[in-house]
Amino acid sequence: MIEVKNLTKKFGDNLVLDNLGFNVAKGEILGFLGPNGAGKTTTMKIITSFWAATSGQVLIDGLDVASQSLAARKKIGYLPETVPLYEDMKVSEDLKFIA
């Protein structure tokens, strides 16, 4: 369902991801473990179309996140470590607002 192929991300001269590749099949659960600066958040932001890769490809159920980002985003859910909730809303209100 998720295919990451030769994913590379640079910020200026700083190489953050270097030719990363992996697959996640339907029903599998994947977790990223590693020290700060290992590229975990960068990888997730590219998979979820928040950031563009320098090179490589990410497919969600066969949809390229770079060229078909809206359709690909409908196939996945992502809750970042820092939850972007409005503090004056209940969680249920925020979810309804976002949906």
Number of C-alpha atoms within 10 A of each C-alpha: 15 17 19 19 16 15 20 20 22 13 9 6 6 8 12 16 20 15 13 15 14 11 14 13 11 9 7 8 7 9 5 11 9 8 8 8 9 13 19 16 14 18 22 15 16 21 28 22 20 13 14 17 21 15 15 17 20 27 19 22 15 12 19 18 22 20 10 14 17 14 14 21 16 9 12 13 8 10 7 10 7 6 7 9 13 10 8 8 11 11 12 9 13 15 11 9 9 8 6
